[in-house]
């Protein structure tokens, strides 16, 4: 019998992370796949895996960004979805942007801020003027790390940019051109094994970000062929076998915003009725056949 474990982050409040795991369990039962769910802070993971468990699963689904734990499972011979290197890449918006550029994907014009350290000198006004002359105002500032759009900032004035950059000394971040056509709206596309399996449009009337977590609402969307192809290319650019690809509405066509390697599947299930866990499980069965 095929066995799989589902791991979610147990250090975060609420039950939404556990609910993602339950969707995989529900989809696995009729397929005869045995599943177990674990928090990433389970004390057994503090020790070598072969000491804590009698047997390891064939596959491990990560609804988490704990790349180090994923790497330990890979070293023990388990198939992970996604791989640890993909989790790390997708958790770093700077590295992810470079991957998109290497793949020649359409993205908002981007300037990557120089590396700094906690006691570094902040960027000069001259440097910020170069940024604003190139990208204009308003613009977007994104920290390299963060979830649910919480470390993405809409900057309207030079003074606000000055304050934000000063506050980000010691952190990796980037500047992006503001895409006004996509203000408060985007498209989330779930890609599994190089195939689009579900999509929804997200819209917010109260925020420039469309995340449902931030008050946005979701609806079914019919993708254009250009959007479908771009979502698949974006997932491929970061090596993701399972991806939540966010696309923006650009003036001349869709743009890649980011790829999530541990994308939540509950909202898209509620919106479309598609449990993305099923194609994820089908993909694993095919790979392990």
Residue, then its C-alpha position, 0 to 999 in steps of 0.5 A: x500500500x502506498x503511504x504518505x505523510x502530510x506535514x504542516x506548520x504547527x507553530x502558527x496559530x489557527x486551524x487553516x493549516x491543518x485543514x489543508x492536510x485534511x483535504x489530502x486525507x479525504x482525497x487519499x481514502x478512495x484511492x487506498x492511499x494511507x495518510x498520516x498528518x504531522x506538525x513540523x514541530x512534532x518532537x519526534x522530528x528533533x531526532x534522526x528520522x530512523x530513530x523516531x519512526x519504525x517506517x517512513x512513508x513513500x511520499x511526504x506532502x509539505x504544506x509548510x516552508x520547513x525546507x530543512x525537514x524536507x531535505x531530511x526526508x529526501x536523504x532518507x529516500x522519501x519523495x517530497x512534494x515539493x523538493x527542499x530546494x524548491x521550497x527554499x527558492x519559492x520562500x525567497x522572492x529575490x531568488x525567485x525573481x532571478x529564476x523568472x528572469x533566467x526563464x525569460x518570463x514576463x514580470x513587473x520591472x524589478x530592481x533588487x536592493x543591495x544586500x545589507x546587514x542589521x548594522x549596515x548603512x541604509x541606501x542613499x537618497x541618490x540610490x532611491x531616486x534612481x529607483x523612482x526615476x526608473x520605476x516611477x511612483x507609486x511602486x511596490x516593495x517586497x521583502x524576500x520572505x513572507x506569506x499572504x502578502x504581509x511583507x509586500x508594501x504599496x509605496x506612494x511617495x518618496x518620503x514613504x519609500x525612504x521610511x520603508x527602506x530605512x526600516x528594512x536595513x538588514x533584510x533582503x528585498x526588491x523594488x517593483x513597478x506598480x501594475x495599476x491594471x492589477x490593483x486589487x486583483x490577480x489570478x491564482x493558478x494551481x499547477x501539478x506535474x506540469x498541468x493546470x488543475x484549477x484556477x480562481x480570480x481574486x479581487x479586493x475592494x480594500x487593498x492593493x493585494x488580492x489575497x483572500x487572507x487580506x479580505x479579498x474574494x474569490x471566483x471561478x475564472x476561465x484562463x486564456x491559453x496565454x495564462x495557462x501556458x505562463x502558469x506552467x512555465x512559471x512553475x517549471x522555472x522554479x522546479x515545482x511539481x505542485x505550485x500556486x502561481x499568482x498572475x497579474x493583469x498587465x497592460x500587454x498581457x499576464x505577468x508572473x507575480x510569484x510561485x508558492x511551493x506550499x500553496x493552500x488549497x482550501x480557498x480554491x476548493x471552496x471556490x471551484x469545487x476542485x480538490x487539488x489534492x486529487x491530482x497531487x496524489x495522482x502525480x505521486x502514484x504515477x511517479x512511484x509506479 
